């Protein structure tokens, strides 16, 4: 029997988001009611767990802190095992606007894309991140173009929707730290299609970002090395197959 509509899942990674999580869920319920959601509480040390329990949110409480990559991968595992057709990450800090999710799903279906990225840099509206972070984003745009030949204007965007095939791929293997640029390269190197659409992002409502200024240099070096190693591994694999 053919399905009449795709099952859509929102993955909400949350670490110490007591100031934002209720607003985020309410925003989803009002602006993306056709989506289910799963909160991945990444062993928060604040009141995030209590808030989720009191409100009967759909949530997985991780027993240890896995970081953003492990939390999001948990969401992909949940989505794939429960038969969802697509999944989209919406961060628990309120920066991602759920009003754009239906548009992203429509673009994914019409273009037969495997990943749709919400980019703040196409129309350049809304919160554009700090100047230093924009330099880092531009750096990864150039690096991804060199490695794959495709231009991704917002490679660090967490607002990303993926097909079931990519969900399966990410459920099996997903970068643990700062995963966005590295996973984009992996998807492209596997011959899958990525498109971007313009979105408007908002400044964080409260709490602290997981990437501080002190971590920025480490972030760029680590992700660059991971992407280059992945490229070498892919080339070696292809040579062995020839």
N, C-alpha and C positions, 0 to 999 in steps of 0.2 A: 504494500500500500504506500503510495507516494505521499510525502509530507507536504502539507499545504503552506508551511512557512518555516523558515530556519529558526533554530533555537539559538538564542544569543546570550552570551554570558559576559558580565563585567567583573573583572578581577580587581580588587581593591587592596593593594599592599598597604599595611598600616603598622607603623612603629611609633609609639608615643604620639598618637593623633587625638588625644582627648579633646583638644580645642576644635577639631575639625570634623570628626567622623560622623557626628549626627547631622551636620549640615550637608556633608557629602552624600549620605544615604538619602536624605530628604530631597536633595537636588536631583538625584537619580530617579526617585519615585515620581517626581513631578515632571521631569523633562525627558525621561527614557523609560516609560512604564513597560514597554515591550521587551525589555532586557531583564533577565535574572541577574543577581549579583552574588558574589562570595567575597567576604572580607578575610584577608589573611593577616591575622594578628601576629606579628613577628616578635612574640615574647616581649610585648611592651611592658615597661616598668611604671607607667603612669596609670590612669583610670580607663584606658582604652578597653580592656577586657570587661571591666564592670559595666561600662556604657553599652557594649555590645550585648552582654547578657541581659541587662535590664530591659533593653529594647527588643529582645528576641530577634536580633539580626542573624542572617545566615553567615556564619563565621567558622573559620578553622583557627584554633589557638595553637600555635607552634610551641613546643616545649622548650626550645632553645632559639636564640636569635640566629637566623640564617642569612640576614642581609637582604637587600632588595632583589638580587638575582634568585636566591633560594625561595623567597616569599612568592615572587611572581611565578616561578616554575611550579610551585605547589598549586597555584591557581590553574596553570595549564594542565597539570596532571588531573586535577578535579574536573576541569572542563572536558578533557578528552575522554576520561573514564565515564562521564555522565552523558556522553553523546551530543554535546553541543556542536553546532555547525560553525560557529565563529566565536572568538573571544576578544575582548578589548580591555586594555589596562587603563584604569582611571585611578590616579593617585589619591590617597586619603587626605591630602592637604588642601583640597579645594581648588587647585590650580586648573584642573581640567573641567571644561564645561560639558555636561552630559547632553546639552541641547544639540551638539554636533554629531552625536553617535548615529542617529538615524541616517543622516547625510553620508557619513562614512560607510555605513552598511549598504546604502544605495549605490555608492561609487564602487564598492567592492564587487557587488553583483553585476553591475553594468560593464565594468572593465575586466571582469574575471581575474581580479588581482588576488595575490596571496597575502599581501600585507598593505594596509592603508595607514599612512602616518599623518597625523594632524600637525601641520607646520604653522608656526607663528610667524615665519619669515617670508611667506608668499605675499600676503596682503599687508604685512607689517603693522597689524593692529593689535591693541591690547598690550599685555605685559611682555616685554621683549628680553627679559633677563638682564643681568648686569653686563657692563662693558667688557670686563675680563672674561666672563663666561662666553660672551658672543665671540671673542677671539678664539677660544677653545672650540666652539661649535664650528666656526669657519675652518679651523684646522682639520677637524674630522671630516667635514664636507670634502675638502681637497684630498685627504688621504683615501676616503672611500672611492672617490672618482678615479684615483690612480690605481686602486686595487681591483675595481669592478667596471669602470667605464661609465658608471651612472652617477648623476648628481642628486644628492639628497640634501635639501636645504636645511633640514632640522634633524640631524642624526642623533641628537640626544633627547628628542621628544619621547616622553613616556606614554603619550596618547597614541597607542598603536593597536590597530585591529588586525587579527590574523585569521586565516582560513583554518579549516579542520586539519588539513595536511601539515601546516606550519605548527598548529597547536600540538600535534603528535610529535613533530620534530623537537619542539621546545620542551615537551614533557620528558623526552628522553635525554636531551642535552641542552643546557642553557648556561650562559656565563654567570658566574656567581657575583662578581663585583662590577658595577657600572656597565650593565649588559647591553645597553641600547646600540651603540655604534658597532660593537663586535657582532651582535646577532643580526644586524642589518647586512653586514658583509657575508655572513654565513648563508642567509636566505638568498641573496643575490648570487653567490657562488654556486648554490644548488640549482640555479636556473629558474628560480621563481620570480614572480612579477611583483614589484613594489611601486605604488604610486603615492603621491602626497596630495593633500587637499588643504586649503587655507582654513585655519581655525583661529579663534581668539582665546588666549590663555589669560588667567588671572594671577595676581600676586598671591602668595601663600597667605591664608587667613590667620594662621597662628602656628606656634611650634617652630622647630628649627629644621633646616634642610640637612640632608644626610651628607652633602658635599660641602665642606667648609673651604675657605680660601686656602688653608694650609694643606688640604688634600688635593688641590687642583693639579699641581705638578705631578704628584704621584698618579693621579687619575689618568693624565694624558700619557705618561710613560707606560703605565701598566697596560692600558687599552691598546696603545700603539703596538707594543710587543706582542700582545695576544693576537691582534689582527694580522701582523706579519707572520707569526708562527703558524696561524691557521692557513695563510696563503701558501706557505712552504709545504705544509702537510697536504693540502689539496693538490698541489703540483706533483708532489711525490706519489700520491695515490694514482693520479692520472698516468704518470710515467709507468707505474707498475702494471696498469691495465693494458698498456700498449704492447 
